[in-house]
């Protein structure tokens, strides 16, 4: 495949168009959706070979809310996030549940749709993506989002923010997130979930394949009410 004839940080528009067309042909069930270029452009800054950019972009798209994979749509990923927040951040969950429609987590939609592209500067975004793609959890973005909520939402509670206030203030945090703290907190929250005596079966997709956890992390025990009746759809 051809290299990219462009200045560093100034991607060639013809190459960008080619990659999006190739992806459209590669994943016709997804096609082209507004926002894809936001996910593609950062890859130009670190990868110089067009074919390698394409496959990295494909890997990111497979984790994003654009994916047609099981449980990947925005609705399912937000449902996972709500459940994780309810289990690991009960005070924040309780506040959101009594504050208008804040528990719909509209403030987090952009995080999943653009894979945190607008929330972090480019030097911080790339190690974040590297962590996401190498994590044992196929939905580690849920833990990244939970970590961001854990670190940056407490002031919203102290200020008695409304759902609209939370949305506006959350958007205003773009570029202010500390990527190292976020990644560290996300890993700790992933560990805390695995260390629960019993993990709800509904969160089984978050953990990843059996045994595919970071070294030293506990392989969890799953159970739910439907398990006792032998009707659990996650078993």
N, C-alpha and C positions, 0 to 999 in steps of 0.2 A: 504494500500500500504506500501511498505517497506521503511525504513529510508535509509539514505545515510551513508555508512561506509567509511568516508573519512576525512582526515585532513581538517581543516578550510582553505578555499582558494585553496584546491587541490582536485577538484572533481573526483569522481570515474568514470573511463573511461567506465566501463561496464554499469553504470547507464546512462551516457550520451548517449551511443549507444542505450540503451533501449528506452529512451525518444524520440530520433530522429526517431527510427523505429515506435514507437507508433504514433508519429505525422504524419509520412508518411501514416499510415493506417487511421488515423483520418481525414486527409485532402489530399486525393489522387489527387485532382485537382491541388495541389501545389507540393506534393511529397517532395523530398529532393533537396535543392538548396544550392550551396556553399555559406557559410556565415551564415547559420543557427546556427552553433555552437557558433559563435561570440555573438549571441543574447541569447543563452541558458546558457552559462557558468556563466555570472554574477549572475544569479538567485541562483546558488549553494551557494553563499557566504552569503545569507540572509535567504534562505528557506531550511529546512532540510527534508521535507517530499516529496517524489517523485511525488505524485499525485498533490500536490500544485504547485510544480515547473512546471509540465506539463501544468496546466491550466493558470498559469501566462505567460508561454511561448506562449500559444495559443492566449492570449489577446494581447501580444506584436506583434505577427505575424499578427494578424488581423489589426493592425495599420500600419504595415510596407509595403514597396513597393513590398514585396513578395506576399502579399495578392491578392486573386482573387476578392475581393469585389469591388463594384462600385466605380470608380474614385481613386482606391488605387494604381494602377500601377505607375511606375516611371514617365511616360509621363504626366499623369494627375496631379500628385503632383507637378512636376516642373512647369506645366502650372499655377497651383494655385499660386505657389511662385512668378512666373514672374508677375502675375497680382497684387498680394499684394505689391510687391516691386514697381511696376509702380504707384500704388495709394498712398502708404504711404512713399516711398523713391524715389521721382521722379528724384532727382539729380543723385543718384546711377544708377537708371534705364536708364537714358539718357546716362550716361557714358558707361554702359555695352552695350547699343544698338548700339553704334558707335565704339566699340572696338572689331574688328574681330567677332568671334562667341561667345564672352563672355556671351551673353544673353541666350545661350543654358544652362547656369549654370552647365556645366560639373563639375565645382569645388564643386558642392553640391551633386553630385550623391551619394557619399559614405555616406553622412549624412542620406539620406533616406533609402539606401539599408541596412546599418548596424545600423540604429536607433541611430546614434551619439556615438556608442560604441567606435570608434577610436578617437573621438574628446575630450572625457572627461575621467578623471581618474575614477576608480571604485567608490570612495566615492562621487563623483559628479554625476556620471551617474545614480545611484539609485534614488536620489531625482528628477532628471530630468525625468526619466521614470515614477515615481510616479505622477508627474505633468501631463505628457502626458496622462496617463491612467485615470486620474480623471478629466481632463478638459472637459468642455461641448462641445467643438469642437471636432468632430471625426478626425480632421486633424490638431490638434494643433502643430504637428511637422512642419507644414508650417510656423506658427508664430515663433516657435523656430528658424527655419532657417532664417526667415526674421530678427529676432533680432540679430542673429550672423552676418548677412550681415550689419545691421545698425551699430553695435558696432565695427566691425573689418575691413570693407571694405574701409572706408574713406581714410586711408593712401595709399591704392592702387591707388585711384584716384589722390591723390597729387603727386604720383610718376609716373603718366602716364603709369601704367602697361599695358602690352599687355594681351590678353586672356590667353596665355601660362604662363606669369608671375603670373597672378591672380591664376591660377590653382596650380602652384608650391608653391606660398606663402600661399595659403589657406591650402594646405596639411601640410605645416610647422607650422600652428597654432595649430595642434593637441596637446592637453594637456595644452594649454594656455588660453582656454576660461574660463571666470569667470561665473560659473553656476548660481550664485544668480543674477548677472546683466542680464544674458541672459533670465532667467525665468521672471524677473521683466519687462524687455523690451518687451518680448513676450506678456505678459498679457496686457501691455499698448497698444501694436499694435493691439491686438484683440479688446480692448475697442475702439481704434481710428477707426477701421473699422466699428464697430457697430454704432458709433456716426456720421458716414457720413450721410448727408441728404438722400441719396439714395445709396444703395449698389447694384452693378451689380448682376443680377440674376445668372451669371456664378459662383459667389462665395457663393451661397446659401449652397452648401454642407459643406463649412468650418464652418458655424455658428452652426450647430447642429439642433436638433429638436426644433420646435417652443417653446419658453419659457425656453429652457434649456441653460440659460446663467448664469454666476456668479451673485450672489446677487448684486444689484445696477447697473448692466450693462443694457444698453438700448437694447430692442428688435428692430432690424433694419427694415427698409422699403426697399424692393427689387423692382427693376424695370430694364427694358432693352428695347431696340428698338423693339424686337420681342413681348414684352408684349403688346405694343400698337396695334399690329396686331393680338393679341390673339393667337400667335403661339409659345410662350415661352415654351421650353422643360423642364424648371426647375420649372414651376408653379405646 
